[in-house]
Amino acid sequence: MTANTRDILAGYGLAPSKKRGQNFLKHRSTAVRIVAKAEFTKEDHILEVGVGLGALTLCLAEQVAQVTGIEIDRGIVAYLQQTDKLPDNVTLLHEDVLKSDFKSLHQKIGKPLKIISNLPYSISNPFIFKLIDNRTLIERVVILLQKEMAQRLTAAPNTKEYGIPSVLLQSCAEVRQLMEVEAAEFHPRPKVDSLLIEIRFDSGKISDDQFKALRDTVRAAFSSRRKTLSNNLTASLPNDLCGNTDKSRKREFVRASLEAAGLKPDIRAENITIEQFRLLARQLQDRS
């Protein structure tokens, strides 16, 4: 994208949506660097989430076989269609990605999805969980997020960023940081810098049944960061995972499961590794 992003938007009666958290890449050189970091191949069919003015799309189209772009903004879709700026190997879909049928997209593309996105901050959390829910359909995701969110996804135990997204995503994928993008590279300029991360899903890391138990365990464990793991699990663990509703029996069930997993009851969720969470979830599941 050229440096006159503001003029392009104004010229077509468009404006960045605060509600959607839109921040457009201003410079083609930044888009080129992002696409280079993604390391897609000439044979790839890439799903792009949030086409915007086409900064990433145009660079992608030069590097891969096919791009399917999803864009929710009606005005931007009209702009892209009016200007006819998208190459022939780009298919534009006007829809909300949070409502997109990934199974259908997987079938149309014919192989595990490879995704790239400069993601609006407003949908970053639900979109990450949509990726997790569709993990068996996805191979790789290269995604540009505001730094705070990216750090949560790549966080290690014993840090303030470590939480539910960290554990659930890293339990089924390898996640790594690729590059930092300064706030000045966007219009409008966000308050913080962004980080480009790569997510490589591995369908063999955890089964669906194990993941459900892990998800319930982790959500209960982090229900109150000030409380101990034992108290959180006793208060918030789903009844179907602990086998009863009586609080005293539930507390004993939790303590026995923690002991079997080699965890002290007064430990806090942020101090537990992903492997320890998986072991605890298995103990809870086996005892229920």
C-alpha positions in Angstrom: 0.0 0.0 0.0 1.3 3.5 -0.7 1.7 6.1 1.9 -1.6 7.9 0.9 -3.9 5.5 2.6 -5.8 8.4 4.2 -6.4 9.9 0.8 -7.6 6.7 -0.8 -10.2 6.2 2.0 -11.4 9.8 1.8 -11.6 9.6 -2.0 -14.0 6.7 -1.9 -16.0 8.0 1.1 -14.5 5.5 3.4 -13.3 5.8 7.0 -11.6 3.3 9.4 -14.3 1.7 11.6 -13.6 2.3 15.3 -16.2 -0.4 16.1 -14.3 -3.0 14.1 -10.9 -1.8 15.2 -9.7 -1.3 11.6 -6.1 -0.2 11.1 -4.8 -0.3 7.6 -1.2 -1.0 6.6 0.2 2.1 4.9 3.4 0.9 3.2 3.9 -1.8 0.6 7.3 -2.5 2.0 5.8 -3.6 5.3 3.3 -5.9 3.5 6.2 -7.4 1.5 8.1 -8.2 4.8 5.0 -9.8 6.3 4.4 -12.0 3.3 8.1 -13.0 3.2 8.0 -14.0 6.9 4.9 -16.2 6.1 7.0 -18.3 3.7 4.1 -19.5 1.6 4.8 -21.3 -1.7 3.8 -20.9 -5.3 1.4 -23.9 -4.9 -0.5 -22.5 -1.9 -4.1 -21.4 -1.7 -4.2 -18.8 1.1 -7.2 -17.7 3.1 -6.8 -14.0 4.0 -9.0 -12.6 6.8 -9.7 -8.9 6.5 -8.6 -7.8 3.0 -8.9 -4.1 3.7 -7.5 -2.0 0.9 -5.5 -4.9 -0.4 -2.0 -4.3 1.0 -1.3 -7.9 1.9 -3.6 -9.3 -0.8 -1.6 -7.8 -3.7 1.7 -9.1 -2.3 0.2 -12.5 -1.6 -1.2 -12.8 -5.1 2.3 -12.4 -6.5 3.7 -15.2 -4.4 1.0 -17.9 -4.3 -1.4 -19.7 -6.6 -4.7 -18.5 -5.2 -6.0 -16.1 -2.5 -9.5 -16.3 -1.0 -10.1 -13.0 0.8 -12.8 -12.4 3.5 -13.9 -8.9 4.1 -16.9 -7.8 6.2 -16.9 -4.0 5.4 -19.5 -3.4 2.6 -17.8 -0.1 1.6 -14.4 -1.7 1.2 -15.8 -4.5 -0.8 -17.5 -2.0 -3.1 -14.2 -0.1 -3.4 -12.3 -3.2 -4.3 -14.9 -4.1 -6.9 -15.1 -0.6 -8.4 -11.4 -0.2 -8.8 -10.9 -3.8 -10.0 -7.5 -3.8 -8.3 -7.5 -7.4 -7.2 -5.7 -9.8 -9.6 -7.5 -12.8 -11.2 -6.1 -15.3 -8.7 -8.0 -13.5 -5.9 -11.5 -14.4 -4.9 -13.3 -11.9 -2.6 -16.0 -13.0 -0.1 -18.1 -10.4 1.6 -18.8 -12.0 5.0 -18.1 -12.0 8.7 -15.2 -14.4 9.3 -16.6 -15.2 12.8 -19.6 -16.6 11.0 -17.7 -18.2 8.1 -18.0 -22.0 7.6 -14.4 -23.2 7.8 -15.5 -26.8 6.9 -16.9 -25.4 3.6 -13.8 -23.4 3.0 -11.6 -26.4 3.7 -13.7 -28.5 1.2 -13.5 -25.8 -1.5 -9.7 -25.3 -1.1 -9.2 -29.1 -0.9 -6.5 -29.1 1.7 -5.8 -27.9 5.3 -6.2 -24.1 5.5 -3.3 -21.7 5.4 -4.4 -18.3 6.8 -3.0 -14.8 6.9 -4.5 -11.8 8.5 -3.9 -8.3 9.7 -6.6 -8.8 12.3 -8.8 -6.1 13.7 -8.2 -5.9 17.5 -11.9 -6.0 18.2 -12.3 -9.6 17.0 -8.9 -11.0 18.0 -10.1 -13.0 21.0 -13.1 -14.6 19.4 -11.2 -15.3 16.2 -8.4 -17.1 18.0 -10.9 -19.3 19.7 -12.6 -19.9 16.3 -9.2 -21.1 15.0 -8.8 -23.4 18.0 -12.3 -24.8 17.5 -11.4 -25.5 13.8 -7.8 -26.7 14.5 -8.3 -30.0 12.6 -9.0 -28.0 9.4 -6.1 -25.6 9.7 -2.4 -26.1 9.0 -0.8 -22.7 9.6 -1.9 -19.2 10.5 0.3 -16.1 10.1 -1.5 -13.3 12.0 -0.7 -9.7 12.8 -2.0 -8.8 16.3 -1.7 -5.9 18.7 1.3 -6.7 20.8 -0.5 -7.3 24.0 -2.7 -10.0 22.5 0.2 -11.7 20.7 2.2 -11.8 23.9 -0.7 -13.6 25.6 -0.8 -16.2 22.9 3.0 -16.9 23.1 3.3 -16.5 26.9 5.1 -18.9 29.2 4.0 -19.9 32.8 4.9 -17.6 35.6 4.1 -14.5 33.6 1.2 -12.1 33.9 0.4 -12.7 30.2 -0.1 -16.4 30.7 -3.7 -17.4 30.7 -6.5 -19.3 29.0 -5.6 -18.4 25.4 -1.9 -19.2 26.1 -2.7 -22.7 27.4 -5.4 -23.7 25.0 -3.6 -22.5 21.8 -0.2 -23.9 22.8 -1.8 -27.3 23.8 -2.7 -27.9 20.1 -0.2 -25.8 18.2 3.3 -24.4 18.0 3.2 -20.6 18.4 6.1 -18.3 17.7 6.8 -14.6 17.2 8.0 -13.6 13.7 8.5 -9.8 13.7 7.3 -6.6 15.3 5.5 -3.9 13.4 5.5 -0.4 14.7 2.3 1.5 15.3 3.4 4.1 12.8 3.0 1.6 10.0 -0.8 1.8 10.3 -3.6 4.3 9.6 -5.1 5.2 11.9 -2.2 4.8 14.2 -3.0 2.4 17.1 -1.8 3.1 20.6 0.5 0.1 20.7 2.8 -1.8 18.3 1.9 -5.1 16.7 3.5 -8.5 16.6 3.3 -11.0 13.7 3.0 -14.5 15.0 2.9 -18.0 13.4 0.5 -20.7 14.6 1.2 -24.3 13.4 -1.6 -26.6 14.4 -0.8 -30.2 15.1 -3.8 -32.6 15.1 -1.8 -35.2 16.8 -1.0 -33.2 19.9 -4.3 -33.7 21.6 -7.6 -35.5 20.9 -11.0 -33.8 20.8 -12.0 -35.6 24.0 -8.9 -34.6 25.8 -9.1 -31.1 24.6 -12.7 -30.7 26.0 -11.5 -31.8 29.4 -8.5 -29.5 29.2 -10.6 -26.5 28.1 -13.0 -27.0 31.0 -10.1 -27.4 33.5 -8.2 -24.3 32.3 -11.3 -22.1 32.2 -12.1 -23.1 35.8 -8.5 -22.8 36.9 -8.2 -19.1 35.7 -11.7 -18.1 36.8 -10.1 -15.9 39.5 -6.4 -15.2 39.3 -6.3 -14.2 43.0 -7.5 -17.6 44.2 -5.7 -20.9 44.5 -6.1 -23.6 41.9 -8.0 -25.8 44.4 -10.5 -23.1 45.2 -11.1 -22.1 41.6 -11.6 -25.7 40.5 -14.0 -26.4 43.4 -16.0 -23.3 42.6 -16.0 -23.3 38.8 -15.3 -26.8 37.5 -18.3 -28.2 35.4 -20.3 -30.8 37.3 -20.0 -33.3 34.5 -16.2 -33.2 34.8 -16.2 -33.8 38.6 -19.1 -36.2 38.8 -21.2 -34.5 41.5 -22.6 -31.2 42.8 -22.0 -31.5 46.5 -19.4 -28.9 47.4 -17.6 -30.9 50.1 -17.4 -33.9 47.8 -16.3 -31.7 44.9 -13.5 -30.3 47.0 -12.2 -33.7 48.0 -12.5 -34.8 44.3 -10.4 -31.8 43.3 -7.8 -32.3 46.0 -7.4 -36.0 45.1 -7.0 -35.1 41.4 -4.4 -32.5 42.2 -2.5 -34.9 44.3 -2.5 -37.5 41.6 -1.2 -34.9 39.1 1.6 -34.0 41.5 0.2 -30.5 42.1 -0.1 -28.7 45.5 -3.7 -27.3 46.2 -2.4 -23.8 47.0 -0.6 -23.4 43.6 -2.1 -20.8 41.2 -3.1 -21.4 37.6 -0.4 -19.1 36.2 2.3 -21.3 37.7 1.2 -24.5 36.0 2.8 -25.7 32.7 0.7 -26.8 29.8 1.8 -30.4 30.3 0.8 -30.2 33.9 -2.6 -28.8 32.9 -3.0 -31.7 30.5 -2.1 -34.2 33.2 -4.5 -32.6 35.6 -7.3 -32.6 33.0 -6.7 -36.4 32.4 -6.9 -37.0 36.2 -10.1 -35.1 36.5 -11.6 -36.8 33.4 -10.6 -40.3 34.6 -12.0 -39.8 38.1 -15.3 -38.3 37.0 
